[in-house]
C-alpha cells in the first residue's frame, strides 16, 4: 500500500499492468496529477485484493458442495 501511495506507477508495474503503469506515470509527472495517481493506485490495489478474496471464497463454496 505504501508503494501505491509513494510511487503509484510502480505499484501497477509490479502487478504486471505495464500499460496502466505508463499511463499512471504520465499522470504522476504533473504535480497536480500525483494525488489522483496515488488514489487510483491504492483503489486498484484494494480491488485486486478483493477480487482474490472473492475468488478464494467462491472456490471454497464450490468445494464445500461436493
N, CA, C and O atoms as a GROMACS GRO file, in nm:
protein
  264
    1UNK      N    1   0.084  -0.119   0.000
    1UNK     CA    2   0.000   0.000   0.000
    1UNK      C    3   0.088   0.125   0.000
    1UNK      O    4   0.056   0.224  -0.066
    2UNK      N    5   0.198   0.119   0.074
    2UNK     CA    6   0.289   0.233   0.079
    2UNK      C    7   0.347   0.261  -0.059
    2UNK      O    8   0.365   0.376  -0.098
    3UNK      N    9   0.377   0.155  -0.134
    3UNK     CA   10   0.428   0.171  -0.269
    3UNK      C   11   0.324   0.238  -0.358
    3UNK      O   12   0.359   0.319  -0.443
    4UNK      N   13   0.198   0.204  -0.340
    4UNK     CA   14   0.090   0.262  -0.420
    4UNK      C   15   0.076   0.412  -0.393
    4UNK      O   16   0.036   0.488  -0.481
    5UNK      N   17   0.109   0.455  -0.273
    5UNK     CA   18   0.097   0.597  -0.239
    5UNK      C   19   0.221   0.675  -0.281
    5UNK      O   20   0.210   0.784  -0.336
    6UNK      N   21   0.339   0.619  -0.256
    6UNK     CA   22   0.463   0.691  -0.285
    6UNK      C   23   0.500   0.687  -0.433
    6UNK      O   24   0.540   0.788  -0.490
    7UNK      N   25   0.489   0.571  -0.494
    7UNK     CA   26   0.523   0.554  -0.635
    7UNK      C   27   0.410   0.479  -0.705
    7UNK      O   28   0.421   0.359  -0.732
    8UNK      N   29   0.300   0.549  -0.734
    8UNK     CA   30   0.182   0.482  -0.789
    8UNK      C   31   0.210   0.402  -0.916
    8UNK      O   32   0.158   0.291  -0.932
    9UNK      N   33   0.290   0.456  -1.007
    9UNK     CA   34   0.314   0.386  -1.133
    9UNK      C   35   0.386   0.253  -1.109
    9UNK      O   36   0.360   0.155  -1.178
   10UNK      N   37   0.474   0.250  -1.010
   10UNK     CA   38   0.549   0.128  -0.981
   10UNK      C   39   0.458   0.021  -0.922
   10UNK      O   40   0.481  -0.098  -0.941
   11UNK      N   41   0.356   0.062  -0.852
   11UNK     CA   42   0.259  -0.032  -0.797
   11UNK      C   43   0.191  -0.110  -0.910
   11UNK      O   44   0.170  -0.231  -0.898
   12UNK      N   45   0.157  -0.040  -1.018
   12UNK     CA   46   0.095  -0.108  -1.133
   12UNK      C   47   0.196  -0.198  -1.203
   12UNK      O   48   0.163  -0.310  -1.242
   13UNK      N   49   0.318  -0.150  -1.220
   13UNK     CA   50   0.421  -0.226  -1.291
   13UNK      C   51   0.453  -0.356  -1.218
   13UNK      O   52   0.471  -0.460  -1.282
   14UNK      N   53   0.460  -0.351  -1.086
   14UNK     CA   54   0.492  -0.471  -1.006
   14UNK      C   55   0.383  -0.576  -1.023
   14UNK      O   56   0.411  -0.696  -1.020
   15UNK      N   57   0.260  -0.532  -1.039
   15UNK     CA   58   0.147  -0.626  -1.055
   15UNK      C   59   0.128  -0.670  -1.199
   15UNK      O   60   0.033  -0.743  -1.229
   16UNK      N   61   0.217  -0.627  -1.290
   16UNK     CA   62   0.212  -0.674  -1.428
   16UNK      C   63   0.124  -0.592  -1.520
   16UNK      O   64   0.096  -0.634  -1.632
   17UNK      N   65   0.080  -0.477  -1.476
   17UNK     CA   66  -0.004  -0.391  -1.559
   17UNK      C   67   0.084  -0.278  -1.615
   17UNK      O   68   0.083  -0.166  -1.567
   18UNK      N   69   0.160  -0.313  -1.718
   18UNK     CA   70   0.262  -0.223  -1.772
   18UNK      C   71   0.200  -0.098  -1.835
   18UNK      O   72   0.242   0.013  -1.805
   19UNK      N   73   0.101  -0.116  -1.922
   19UNK     CA   74   0.040   0.000  -1.990
   19UNK      C   75  -0.030   0.092  -1.890
   19UNK      O   76  -0.022   0.214  -1.903
   20UNK      N   77  -0.096   0.035  -1.793
   20UNK     CA   78  -0.160   0.114  -1.688
   20UNK      C   79  -0.054   0.190  -1.608
   20UNK      O   80  -0.075   0.305  -1.569
   21UNK      N   81   0.058   0.124  -1.582
   21UNK     CA   82   0.168   0.188  -1.511
   21UNK      C   83   0.225   0.306  -1.587
   21UNK      O   84   0.256   0.410  -1.528
   22UNK      N   85   0.239   0.292  -1.718
   22UNK     CA   86   0.290   0.402  -1.801
   22UNK      C   87   0.191   0.518  -1.800
   22UNK      O   88   0.231   0.634  -1.789
   23UNK      N   89   0.062   0.487  -1.813
   23UNK     CA   90  -0.039   0.593  -1.809
   23UNK      C   91  -0.038   0.662  -1.673
   23UNK      O   92  -0.052   0.785  -1.666
   24UNK      N   93  -0.023   0.586  -1.568
   24UNK     CA   94  -0.017   0.643  -1.432
   24UNK      C   95   0.107   0.730  -1.416
   24UNK      O   96   0.102   0.834  -1.352
   25UNK      N   97   0.219   0.688  -1.475
   25UNK     CA   98   0.343   0.767  -1.468
   25UNK      C   99   0.325   0.900  -1.538
   25UNK      O  100   0.371   1.003  -1.489
   26UNK      N  101   0.258   0.900  -1.652
   26UNK     CA  102   0.233   1.025  -1.724
   26UNK      C  103   0.147   1.117  -1.638
   26UNK      O  104   0.173   1.237  -1.631
   27UNK      N  105   0.047   1.062  -1.572
   27UNK     CA  106  -0.037   1.141  -1.483
   27UNK      C  107   0.043   1.189  -1.362
   27UNK      O  108   0.026   1.302  -1.316
   28UNK      N  109   0.129   1.103  -1.312
   28UNK     CA  110   0.206   1.133  -1.192
   28UNK      C  111   0.312   1.240  -1.215
   28UNK      O  112   0.351   1.309  -1.121
   29UNK      N  113   0.360   1.254  -1.336
   29UNK     CA  114   0.465   1.350  -1.366
   29UNK      C  115   0.422   1.493  -1.332
   29UNK      O  116   0.503   1.574  -1.287
   30UNK      N  117   0.296   1.522  -1.353
   30UNK     CA  118   0.246   1.654  -1.317
   30UNK      C  119   0.225   1.660  -1.166
   30UNK      O  120   0.186   1.560  -1.105
   31UNK      N  121   0.250   1.773  -1.107
   31UNK     CA  122   0.236   1.787  -0.962
   31UNK      C  123   0.090   1.768  -0.921
   31UNK      O  124   0.061   1.705  -0.819
   32UNK      N  125   0.000   1.822  -1.000
   32UNK     CA  126  -0.143   1.810  -0.968
   32UNK      C  127  -0.189   1.665  -0.985
   32UNK      O  128  -0.282   1.621  -0.917
   33UNK      N  129  -0.125   1.591  -1.075
   33UNK     CA  130  -0.167   1.454  -1.104
   33UNK      C  131  -0.118   1.353  -1.004
   33UNK      O  132  -0.163   1.238  -1.007
   34UNK      N  133  -0.027   1.392  -0.914
   34UNK     CA  134   0.026   1.295  -0.818
   34UNK      C  135  -0.083   1.239  -0.727
   34UNK      O  136  -0.091   1.118  -0.707
   35UNK      N  137  -0.167   1.324  -0.673
   35UNK     CA  138  -0.272   1.279  -0.582
   35UNK      C  139  -0.372   1.187  -0.652
   35UNK      O  140  -0.401   1.080  -0.599
   36UNK      N  141  -0.424   1.224  -0.769
   36UNK     CA  142  -0.514   1.129  -0.836
   36UNK      C  143  -0.446   0.997  -0.872
   36UNK      O  144  -0.509   0.891  -0.867
   37UNK      N  145  -0.318   1.002  -0.909
   37UNK     CA  146  -0.245   0.880  -0.942
   37UNK      C  147  -0.231   0.791  -0.818
   37UNK      O  148  -0.247   0.670  -0.828
   38UNK      N  149  -0.202   0.850  -0.704
   38UNK     CA  150  -0.188   0.773  -0.580
   38UNK      C  151  -0.322   0.712  -0.538
   38UNK      O  152  -0.328   0.597  -0.495
   39UNK      N  153  -0.428   0.788  -0.552
   39UNK     CA  154  -0.562   0.737  -0.517
   39UNK      C  155  -0.600   0.623  -0.612
   39UNK      O  156  -0.653   0.520  -0.569
   40UNK      N  157  -0.574   0.643  -0.740
   40UNK     CA  158  -0.604   0.542  -0.840
   40UNK      C  159  -0.529   0.412  -0.810
   40UNK      O  160  -0.588   0.304  -0.815
   41UNK      N  161  -0.400   0.422  -0.779
   41UNK     CA  162  -0.320   0.303  -0.749
   41UNK      C  163  -0.369   0.233  -0.622
   41UNK      O  164  -0.376   0.110  -0.619
   42UNK      N  165  -0.402   0.310  -0.520
   42UNK     CA  166  -0.450   0.250  -0.395
   42UNK      C  167  -0.584   0.180  -0.415
   42UNK      O  168  -0.605   0.070  -0.364
   43UNK      N  169  -0.675   0.242  -0.488
   43UNK     CA  170  -0.804   0.179  -0.515
   43UNK      C  171  -0.789   0.054  -0.601
   43UNK      O  172  -0.856  -0.046  -0.578
   44UNK      N  173  -0.701   0.060  -0.698
   44UNK     CA  174  -0.677  -0.056  -0.783
   44UNK      C  175  -0.620  -0.172  -0.703
   44UNK      O  176  -0.658  -0.287  -0.724
   45UNK      N  177  -0.530  -0.141  -0.612
   45UNK     CA  178  -0.473  -0.245  -0.526
   45UNK      C  179  -0.580  -0.308  -0.438
   45UNK      O  180  -0.584  -0.430  -0.422
   46UNK      N  181  -0.666  -0.226  -0.380
   46UNK     CA  182  -0.775  -0.278  -0.296
   46UNK      C  183  -0.871  -0.364  -0.377
   46UNK      O  184  -0.918  -0.467  -0.329
   47UNK      N  185  -0.901  -0.322  -0.501
   47UNK     CA  186  -0.990  -0.401  -0.587
   47UNK      C  187  -0.928  -0.535  -0.622
   47UNK      O  188  -0.997  -0.636  -0.626
   48UNK      N  189  -0.798  -0.536  -0.648
   48UNK     CA  190  -0.730  -0.662  -0.681
   48UNK      C  191  -0.733  -0.757  -0.562
   48UNK      O  192  -0.754  -0.877  -0.578
   49UNK      N  193  -0.711  -0.703  -0.443
   49UNK     CA  194  -0.716  -0.786  -0.322
   49UNK      C  195  -0.857  -0.841  -0.300
   49UNK      O  196  -0.873  -0.957  -0.262
   50UNK      N  197  -0.958  -0.758  -0.324
   50UNK     CA  198  -1.097  -0.803  -0.307
   50UNK      C  199  -1.131  -0.911  -0.409
   50UNK      O  200  -1.201  -1.007  -0.376
   51UNK      N  201  -1.082  -0.897  -0.533
   51UNK     CA  202  -1.108  -0.999  -0.635
   51UNK      C  203  -1.046  -1.133  -0.594
   51UNK      O  204  -1.109  -1.238  -0.608
   52UNK      N  205  -0.922  -1.130  -0.543
   52UNK     CA  206  -0.857  -1.253  -0.499
   52UNK      C  207  -0.934  -1.316  -0.383
   52UNK      O  208  -0.951  -1.438  -0.377
   53UNK      N  209  -0.980  -1.233  -0.291
   53UNK     CA  210  -1.056  -1.282  -0.175
   53UNK      C  211  -1.187  -1.345  -0.222
   53UNK      O  212  -1.225  -1.451  -0.173
   54UNK      N  213  -1.255  -1.281  -0.315
   54UNK     CA  214  -1.381  -1.335  -0.367
   54UNK      C  215  -1.360  -1.466  -0.441
   54UNK      O  216  -1.439  -1.560  -0.426
   55UNK      N  217  -1.254  -1.474  -0.521
   55UNK     CA  218  -1.225  -1.599  -0.592
   55UNK      C  219  -1.198  -1.712  -0.494
   55UNK      O  220  -1.242  -1.826  -0.516
   56UNK      N  221  -1.128  -1.682  -0.388
   56UNK     CA  222  -1.098  -1.783  -0.286
   56UNK      C  223  -1.226  -1.831  -0.219
   56UNK      O  224  -1.243  -1.951  -0.195
   57UNK      N  225  -1.317  -1.738  -0.188
   57UNK     CA  226  -1.444  -1.776  -0.127
   57UNK      C  227  -1.530  -1.860  -0.221
   57UNK      O  228  -1.594  -1.956  -0.178
   58UNK      N  229  -1.531  -1.823  -0.347
   58UNK     CA  230  -1.609  -1.899  -0.446
   58UNK      C  231  -1.556  -2.040  -0.459
   58UNK      O  232  -1.633  -2.136  -0.464
   59UNK      N  233  -1.423  -2.053  -0.466
   59UNK     CA  234  -1.362  -2.188  -0.474
   59UNK      C  235  -1.397  -2.270  -0.350
   59UNK      O  236  -1.427  -2.389  -0.361
   60UNK      N  237  -1.392  -2.209  -0.233
   60UNK     CA  238  -1.424  -2.280  -0.110
   60UNK      C  239  -1.570  -2.324  -0.107
   60UNK      O  240  -1.601  -2.433  -0.060
   61UNK      N  241  -1.659  -2.240  -0.158
   61UNK     CA  242  -1.801  -2.276  -0.163
   61UNK      C  243  -1.826  -2.391  -0.259
   61UNK      O  244  -1.906  -2.480  -0.232
   62UNK      N  245  -1.756  -2.389  -0.373
   62UNK     CA  246  -1.772  -2.498  -0.470
   62UNK      C  247  -1.720  -2.629  -0.414
   62UNK      O  248  -1.780  -2.734  -0.436
   63UNK      N  249  -1.608  -2.624  -0.343
   63UNK     CA  250  -1.553  -2.745  -0.282
   63UNK      C  251  -1.642  -2.798  -0.171
   63UNK      O  252  -1.650  -2.918  -0.149
   64UNK      N  253  -1.709  -2.708  -0.101
   64UNK     CA  254  -1.797  -2.745   0.009
   64UNK      C  255  -1.920  -2.818  -0.041
   64UNK      O  256  -1.975  -2.902   0.031
   65UNK      N  257  -1.965  -2.789  -0.161
   65UNK     CA  258  -2.085  -2.854  -0.216
   65UNK      C  259  -2.061  -3.000  -0.244
   65UNK      O  260  -2.154  -3.080  -0.239
   66UNK      N  261  -1.939  -3.036  -0.272
   66UNK     CA  262  -1.909  -3.175  -0.312
   66UNK      C  263  -1.909  -3.267  -0.197
   66UNK      O  264  -1.885  -3.386  -0.214
   0.00000   0.00000   0.00000
